[in-house]
Amino acid sequence: MPLRSARTRGVPRDAVHHPLFARCYARISVGAETRMGMARVRERLLTGLSGRVIEVGAGNGLNFSHYPGTVSEVVAIEPERVLRTLAVDAAQHARVPVDVAPGAAEALPVKSEAFDAAVVSLVLCSVRDVPRALAELRRVLRPGGRCGSSSTAGAAGGR
Ligand SMILES: C[S@@+](CC[C@H](N)C(=O)[O-])C[C@H]1O[C@@H](n2cnc3c(N)ncnc32)[C@H](O)[C@@H]1O
C-alpha cells in the first residue's frame, strides 16, 4: 500500500515555501538594519501612518517596532512559515498591537475596505502575480487609504 503524503493527510501547503531563503534573510536583514541604514528606511516609510494597517509579506517583522503610536492595529500577512514564526516573536515587542497571519498578496485573507493603510516593503519583487497583488491592495484599502511601498528606498502614495 503506498504511503500517503503530508498533503493528502490534510496538512496545508504554504503559499511560499523557501526555508533556506527565510533563514538567510532572517540573519542578513537584522545586520542590515544598522549597517545598511534599513532601520531609517523603515522609519521613513511608516511615519505618518494611522488607524488600521495591513502589512503584506511582513517577513521576520522588522517593521513592527517602527510603527508610530497613531497606528491602532497591524494585520501582518506572511506566507513563509519560518519567517512567520519569527514575525510572531517580533510582534510581542511592538508598541502597537500586531496580529500575524498566513496568506499571500494575491489573495489577502481579509475583508474589503477594512484598512486605512497598506505596507509592502521589499516584497513586490518576490510576488508572482503583481497586478493581482495590487488589485488586492486596492480592494482591502478604504477609499483614500494610503499604500506605502519600498524596494531599496521608501516611497508612499495614495490609493
Ligand atoms: C525580502 S523579504 C521582505 C520582508 C519584510 N517585508 C521586510 O521589509 O523586511 C520578502 C518577503 O515577501 C514574502 N513574499 C514572497 N511572496 C509573497 C507573496 N506572494 N505574498 C506575500 N508575501 C510574499 C516573503 O515570504 C518575504 O517575507
The ligand as an ORCA input file, in Angstrom:
! r2SCAN-3c Opt
* xyz 0 1
  C      12.821     40.412      1.133
  S      11.579     39.818      2.215
  C      10.976     41.352      2.964
  C      10.341     41.129      4.312
  C       9.813     42.373      5.030
  N       8.727     42.987      4.307
  C      10.902     43.391      5.285
  O      10.706     44.556      4.953
  O      11.930     43.020      5.863
  C      10.266     39.384      1.060
  C       9.042     38.858      1.769
  O       7.981     38.690      0.826
  C       7.310     37.497      1.161
  N       6.564     37.033     -0.013
  C       7.002     36.342     -1.091
  N       5.990     36.086     -1.932
  C       4.874     36.627     -1.374
  C       3.506     36.668     -1.745
  N       3.072     36.133     -2.881
  N       2.646     37.280     -0.913
  C       3.068     37.861      0.231
  N       4.348     37.844      0.636
  C       5.250     37.234     -0.154
  C       8.434     36.563      1.591
  O       7.958     35.436      2.293
  C       9.266     37.510      2.441
  O       8.795     37.585      3.742
*
